[in-house]
Amino acid sequence: MKDLKLAGRNATRSIIEVNGVSIGGKEIILMGGPCAVESSLQMSQIAETVKLAGGKILRGGVFKPRTSPYSFQGLGLEGLDYLVQAARAQNLLCVTEVIDAASLELVVEKVDLLQIGARNMQNFELLKLAGKANKPIILKRGLSATIEEWLLAAEYILAAGNPRVILCERGIRTFEPSTRNTLDLSAVGVAKELSHLPVIVDPSHAAGRRDLISSLSKAAIAAGADGLIIETHPNPAEAVSDGPQSLTPEQFVQLAGELGVVAGAVQRGFTCGGKGDTLKTLRTQIDRVDQSIIELLAERMEVVRKIGDQKRLDRVKDPVREKEVMLRLVHLAIERQLSPEIVKKIYPLIFEFGVQTQIKSKLAKDNELEPASIQ
């Protein structure tokens, strides 16, 4: 990896700032939209969905490099206008793929990010041109590219003068036919070990089927991905491109609502819904937070029970420890701009319930041991 002079890992991880959106920071960035832009109505509907889900970036292809010359190749400039207008109407950023010098020149001043697809990962002249563009570049891993080849492709862009590169793992071609590609989640960790660049994941192109996208998305966040780019379409059955791997709007929003728990588990953040939330979406957020609270309380009580197993029955209650915990949590509440009175009211109940749980557990174990001791 000696040639990774710019893409190689250094002391500071890169955070790519794009008009108020930070990719590579603590927040997981969600990008969504159809494989191909088809109409103004389609894009306006999907932009609303992406916004509702808490997404920050609207995706949509207007120039489509397709395996078959008879497949839909995109709407070109007409589709670009639909994409940009829909994104602006919802205060979203937008990204589209460029396939050559001509398409790059046409879109570079209109979109917020540029994407170089898997088929063009080693189109070195295009990489050099992208390096001269003043826009962040999402660089997808090639169909059969090694991680080293992927990072060296990023090096081309960086060496040409563009420091804002975002790596995208989208699955690689293997012998396994049950999915469109094989999602290489280990590549997320390896790329972040070898490079300072942010890494996002495209579960749609990896799976090729919508029933796997939810689990792959969550696994990607758990593996360290900085964001997700997911295909969604108002009516996947009628999509001109990649319908089987596109989520419906309802599925997209539902998935977004489940990502926060996974993100929190790996010390990252994601909030479903943006500014201007409806009452329905706000209540959905409340429901999700309440579920997390209950799950964490259950986890806490399980740990409390195990701690009780280490104590003597006459020393289950520990007032000194309770005082230390309460003081720490009050300070934490103040830091998070939460009233400390909530902590003072709730935690004595939690402490007392924990003590009673430990006592019951100890007594139950003592009763189990009695027959053996008598014998």
C-alpha positions as CSV (number, residue, x, y, z in Angstrom):
1,M,0.0,0.0,0.0
2,K,3.0,2.3,-0.4
3,D,1.3,4.2,-3.2
4,L,-1.5,5.4,-0.9
5,K,0.2,8.6,-0.3
6,L,-3.0,10.6,0.0
7,A,-5.7,8.0,0.6
8,G,-3.7,6.1,3.3
9,R,-4.7,6.3,6.9
10,N,-3.4,9.2,8.9
11,A,-4.0,10.5,12.4
12,T,-7.3,12.2,11.6
13,R,-10.2,10.6,9.8
14,S,-11.7,12.8,7.1
15,I,-15.1,14.2,7.5
16,I,-16.6,15.4,4.2
17,E,-18.7,18.5,4.6
18,V,-21.3,19.1,1.9
19,N,-23.5,22.1,2.3
20,G,-24.2,21.5,6.0
21,V,-24.1,17.7,5.8
22,S,-21.1,15.9,7.4
23,I,-20.2,12.4,6.0
24,G,-17.7,10.5,8.2
25,G,-18.7,12.1,11.5
26,K,-20.8,10.6,14.3
27,E,-24.1,10.8,12.4
28,I,-25.0,8.1,10.0
29,I,-26.0,9.7,6.7
30,L,-28.9,8.2,4.8
31,M,-29.2,8.6,1.0
32,G,-32.1,7.4,-1.0
33,G,-33.9,7.5,-4.3
34,P,-34.5,5.5,-7.4
35,C,-31.9,3.8,-9.6
36,A,-33.1,5.9,-12.5
37,V,-35.0,9.2,-12.7
38,E,-38.2,8.6,-14.7
39,S,-40.4,11.6,-14.1
40,S,-40.9,14.8,-12.1
41,L,-43.8,13.2,-10.1
42,Q,-41.7,10.1,-9.3
43,M,-38.9,12.3,-8.0
44,S,-41.1,14.6,-6.0
45,Q,-42.8,11.7,-4.3
46,I,-39.4,10.0,-3.4
47,A,-37.9,13.3,-2.2
48,E,-40.8,13.5,0.3
49,T,-40.1,9.9,1.4
50,V,-36.4,10.5,1.9
51,K,-37.0,13.7,3.9
52,L,-39.6,11.9,6.0
53,A,-37.2,9.1,6.7
54,G,-34.5,11.5,7.9
55,G,-32.4,11.2,4.8
56,K,-30.1,14.0,3.8
57,I,-29.3,13.2,0.2
58,L,-31.5,12.3,-2.8
59,R,-30.0,10.0,-5.3
60,G,-31.1,9.3,-8.9
61,G,-29.5,8.2,-12.1
62,V,-29.8,10.4,-15.2
63,F,-27.0,8.8,-17.2
64,K,-27.2,5.0,-16.9
65,P,-24.4,2.7,-18.0
66,R,-26.3,-0.5,-18.6
67,T,-25.1,-4.0,-19.3
68,S,-27.5,-4.4,-22.3
69,P,-27.6,-1.7,-25.0
70,Y,-31.4,-2.1,-25.1
71,S,-31.9,-1.2,-21.4
72,F,-33.1,2.2,-20.3
73,Q,-30.1,4.6,-20.5
74,G,-31.6,7.5,-18.5
75,L,-33.3,10.8,-19.3
76,G,-30.2,12.9,-19.4
77,L,-30.6,16.6,-18.8
78,E,-34.4,16.3,-18.4
79,G,-33.9,13.8,-15.6
80,L,-31.3,16.0,-14.0
81,D,-33.7,18.9,-13.8
82,Y,-36.3,16.6,-12.1
83,L,-33.7,15.4,-9.6
84,V,-32.4,18.8,-8.7
85,Q,-35.9,20.4,-8.4
86,A,-37.2,17.6,-6.2
87,A,-34.2,17.8,-3.9
88,R,-34.4,21.6,-3.5
89,A,-38.1,21.4,-2.8
90,Q,-37.4,19.2,0.3
91,N,-34.1,20.9,1.3
92,L,-32.1,17.8,0.4
93,L,-28.7,17.5,-1.3
94,C,-28.6,15.4,-4.5
95,V,-26.2,13.1,-6.1
96,T,-26.1,11.5,-9.6
97,E,-23.6,9.3,-11.5
98,V,-21.3,10.6,-14.1
99,I,-20.0,8.2,-16.8
100,D,-17.7,10.3,-19.0
101,A,-16.2,13.7,-19.5
102,A,-19.4,15.0,-21.2
103,S,-21.8,13.9,-18.4
104,L,-19.4,15.3,-15.8
105,E,-19.4,18.7,-17.5
106,L,-23.2,18.7,-17.8
107,V,-24.0,17.9,-14.1
108,V,-21.1,19.3,-12.1
109,E,-22.6,22.7,-11.4
110,K,-26.1,21.4,-10.7
111,V,-25.7,18.6,-8.2
112,D,-24.1,18.5,-4.7
113,L,-22.2,15.3,-5.1
114,L,-21.0,13.2,-8.0
115,Q,-20.9,9.4,-8.1
116,I,-18.5,7.2,-10.1
117,G,-20.1,3.8,-10.5
118,A,-18.6,0.4,-10.2
119,R,-18.1,0.0,-13.9
120,N,-16.0,3.2,-14.1
121,M,-14.0,2.6,-10.9
122,Q,-10.9,2.2,-13.0
123,N,-11.7,4.6,-15.7
124,F,-8.6,6.5,-14.9
125,E,-9.2,9.5,-17.2
126,L,-12.6,10.0,-15.6
127,L,-11.0,9.7,-12.1
128,K,-8.6,12.5,-13.0
129,L,-11.4,14.7,-14.3
130,A,-13.3,14.0,-11.1
131,G,-10.2,15.1,-9.2
132,K,-10.4,18.5,-10.8
133,A,-14.1,18.9,-10.0
134,N,-15.0,21.0,-7.0
135,K,-17.6,18.5,-5.8
136,P,-17.4,15.5,-3.4
137,I,-17.1,12.2,-5.1
138,I,-18.8,8.9,-4.1
139,L,-16.5,6.2,-5.5
140,K,-18.1,2.8,-5.8
141,R,-16.0,-0.3,-5.6
142,G,-15.7,-2.2,-8.9
143,L,-17.5,-5.4,-9.6
144,S,-14.4,-7.6,-9.0
145,A,-12.0,-5.0,-7.5
146,T,-9.7,-5.7,-4.6
147,I,-9.7,-3.2,-1.8
148,E,-6.2,-2.1,-2.8
149,E,-7.5,-1.3,-6.4
150,W,-10.4,0.5,-4.9
151,L,-8.2,2.7,-2.7
152,L,-5.8,3.3,-5.5
153,A,-8.7,4.5,-7.7
154,A,-9.5,7.0,-4.9
155,E,-5.8,8.0,-4.9
156,Y,-6.2,9.1,-8.6
157,I,-9.0,11.5,-7.5
158,L,-7.0,12.8,-4.5
159,A,-3.8,13.2,-6.5
160,A,-5.6,15.3,-9.1
161,G,-6.6,17.8,-6.4
162,N,-9.9,16.7,-5.0
163,P,-9.7,15.8,-1.3
164,R,-13.4,15.0,-0.8
165,V,-13.7,11.3,-1.7
166,I,-16.3,9.0,-0.1
167,L,-15.8,5.2,-0.6
168,C,-18.8,3.1,-1.4
169,E,-18.9,-0.7,-0.9
170,R,-21.7,-2.1,-3.1
171,G,-20.9,-5.8,-3.3
172,I,-18.5,-7.8,-5.5
173,R,-19.1,-10.5,-8.0
174,T,-18.6,-14.0,-6.6
175,F,-19.7,-17.6,-7.5
176,E,-22.9,-17.2,-5.3
177,P,-26.0,-16.7,-7.4
178,S,-28.6,-16.2,-4.7
179,T,-27.9,-12.4,-4.5
180,R,-27.0,-10.0,-7.2
181,N,-23.6,-9.5,-5.7
182,T,-21.9,-10.5,-2.4
183,L,-21.8,-7.6,0.1
184,D,-18.3,-7.5,1.5
185,L,-18.8,-5.9,4.9
186,S,-15.3,-6.8,5.9
187,A,-14.2,-4.3,3.3
188,V,-15.7,-1.5,5.4
189,G,-13.4,-2.3,8.3
190,V,-10.4,-2.9,6.1
191,A,-10.9,0.3,4.1
192,K,-11.2,2.3,7.3
193,E,-8.1,0.7,8.7
194,L,-6.1,1.5,5.6
195,S,-7.6,4.8,4.7
196,H,-8.8,8.0,6.4
197,L,-11.7,8.3,3.9
198,P,-15.4,7.9,4.9
199,V,-17.0,4.6,3.8
200,I,-20.7,4.1,3.0
201,V,-22.6,1.0,1.9
202,D,-25.0,0.4,-0.9
203,P,-27.1,-2.7,0.2
204,S,-29.4,-2.4,-2.8
205,H,-26.9,-3.3,-5.5
206,A,-25.3,-5.9,-3.3
207,A,-28.6,-7.8,-2.6
208,G,-30.5,-7.2,-5.8
209,R,-33.6,-8.1,-3.7
210,R,-35.5,-5.9,-1.3
211,D,-36.1,-8.6,1.4
212,L,-32.4,-8.4,2.4
213,I,-31.9,-4.7,2.4
214,S,-33.0,-4.0,5.9
215,S,-30.7,-6.6,7.5
216,L,-27.8,-5.6,5.3
217,S,-28.3,-2.0,6.1
218,K,-28.2,-2.6,9.9
219,A,-25.2,-4.9,9.5
220,A,-23.4,-2.2,7.5
221,I,-23.9,0.3,10.4
222,A,-22.7,-2.2,12.9
223,A,-19.6,-2.8,10.8
224,G,-18.7,0.8,10.9
225,A,-20.2,2.3,7.7
226,D,-20.6,6.1,7.8
227,G,-23.8,6.1,5.7
228,L,-26.1,4.1,3.5
229,I,-27.3,4.7,-0.1
230,I,-30.5,2.8,-0.7
231,E,-32.8,2.5,-3.7
232,T,-36.5,3.4,-3.2
233,H,-39.2,3.9,-5.7
234,P,-42.9,4.9,-5.5
235,N,-43.9,1.7,-7.3
236,P,-41.0,-0.8,-7.6
237,A,-43.1,-3.1,-9.8
238,E,-43.3,-0.4,-12.5
239,A,-39.7,0.8,-12.2
240,V,-37.8,1.0,-15.5
241,S,-34.6,-0.1,-13.7
242,D,-33.8,-2.2,-10.6
243,G,-37.3,-2.6,-9.4
244,P,-36.7,-5.9,-7.5
245,Q,-34.1,-4.2,-5.3
246,S,-36.0,-1.0,-4.6
247,L,-37.9,-0.5,-1.3
248,T,-41.4,1.0,-1.3
249,P,-41.7,4.3,0.4
250,E,-43.3,2.6,3.4
251,Q,-40.5,0.1,3.7
252,F,-37.9,2.9,3.4
253,V,-39.4,4.9,6.2
254,Q,-39.8,1.8,8.3
255,L,-36.2,0.8,7.9
256,A,-35.1,4.4,8.7
257,G,-37.1,4.2,11.9
258,E,-35.1,1.1,13.0
259,L,-31.6,2.4,12.2
260,G,-31.3,4.6,15.2
261,V,-31.1,1.7,17.7
262,V,-28.3,0.0,15.7
263,A,-26.4,3.3,15.3
264,G,-26.7,4.0,19.0
265,A,-25.3,0.5,19.8
266,V,-22.0,1.5,18.0
267,Q,-21.9,5.0,19.4
268,R,-23.2,6.6,16.3
269,G,-26.4,8.6,15.7
270,F,-29.3,8.6,13.3
271,T,-32.6,10.3,13.7
272,C,-35.6,9.3,11.6
273,G,-37.4,12.4,10.3
274,G,-36.2,16.0,9.8
275,K,-37.5,19.5,10.5
276,G,-41.1,20.0,9.9
277,D,-42.1,16.5,11.2
278,T,-45.7,15.6,11.2
279,L,-47.4,14.6,14.4
280,K,-47.4,11.0,13.1
281,T,-43.6,10.9,12.5
282,L,-42.9,12.5,15.9
283,R,-45.0,9.9,17.6
284,T,-43.2,7.2,15.7
285,Q,-39.9,8.6,17.1
286,I,-41.3,8.7,20.6
287,D,-42.4,5.0,20.2
288,R,-38.9,4.1,19.0
289,V,-37.2,5.9,21.9
290,D,-39.6,4.3,24.4
291,Q,-38.8,0.9,23.1
292,S,-35.1,1.6,23.5
293,I,-35.6,2.7,27.1
294,I,-37.4,-0.5,27.9
295,E,-34.8,-2.6,26.3
296,L,-32.0,-0.8,28.1
297,L,-33.8,-1.1,31.4
298,A,-34.2,-4.8,30.9
299,E,-30.5,-5.0,30.1
300,R,-29.7,-3.0,33.2
301,M,-31.8,-5.3,35.4
302,E,-30.1,-8.4,34.1
303,V,-26.7,-6.8,35.0
304,V,-28.1,-5.9,38.4
305,R,-29.1,-9.5,39.0
306,K,-25.6,-10.7,38.2
307,I,-24.1,-8.1,40.5
308,G,-26.4,-9.4,43.2
309,D,-25.0,-12.9,42.8
310,Q,-21.6,-11.5,43.8
311,K,-22.9,-9.9,47.1
312,R,-23.8,-11.1,50.5
313,L,-27.5,-10.9,51.3
314,D,-26.9,-8.4,54.1
315,R,-25.0,-6.1,51.8
316,V,-27.3,-6.0,48.8
317,K,-28.2,-2.4,49.3
318,D,-25.2,0.0,48.8
319,P,-26.1,3.6,49.7
320,V,-22.6,4.9,48.8
321,R,-22.7,3.4,45.3
322,E,-26.3,4.7,44.8
323,K,-25.2,8.2,45.8
324,E,-22.2,8.1,43.4
325,V,-24.4,7.0,40.5
326,M,-27.1,9.6,41.2
327,L,-24.5,12.4,41.3
328,R,-23.0,11.3,38.0
329,L,-26.3,11.0,36.3
330,V,-27.5,14.4,37.6
331,H,-24.4,16.0,36.1
332,L,-25.0,14.1,32.8
333,A,-28.6,15.3,32.7
334,I,-27.5,18.9,33.1
335,E,-24.9,18.5,30.3
336,R,-27.6,17.2,28.0
337,Q,-30.0,20.0,29.0
338,L,-32.3,17.6,30.7
339,S,-33.9,18.5,34.0
340,P,-32.1,16.8,36.9
341,E,-35.4,16.4,38.7
342,I,-36.3,13.6,36.2
343,V,-33.3,11.7,37.3
344,K,-33.9,12.3,41.0
345,K,-37.5,11.0,40.6
346,I,-36.9,8.0,38.4
347,Y,-33.6,6.5,39.6
348,P,-34.6,5.9,43.3
349,L,-37.3,3.7,41.9
350,I,-34.8,1.9,39.6
351,F,-32.4,1.5,42.5
352,E,-35.1,0.1,44.8
353,F,-36.4,-2.3,42.2
354,G,-32.8,-3.5,41.6
355,V,-32.3,-4.1,45.3
356,Q,-35.5,-6.2,45.5
357,T,-34.5,-8.1,42.4
358,Q,-31.2,-9.0,43.9
359,I,-32.8,-10.1,47.2
360,K,-35.3,-12.3,45.4
361,S,-32.5,-13.8,43.3
362,K,-30.4,-14.5,46.4
363,L,-33.2,-16.1,48.3
364,A,-34.2,-18.2,45.3
365,K,-30.7,-19.5,45.0
366,D,-30.4,-20.2,48.7
367,N,-33.6,-22.2,48.6
368,E,-32.2,-24.3,45.7
369,L,-29.1,-25.1,47.8
370,E,-30.9,-26.1,51.0
371,P,-31.7,-29.7,50.0
372,A,-28.2,-30.3,49.0
373,S,-26.8,-28.9,52.2
374,I,-29.2,-31.1,54.3
375,Q,-28.0,-34.2,52.6
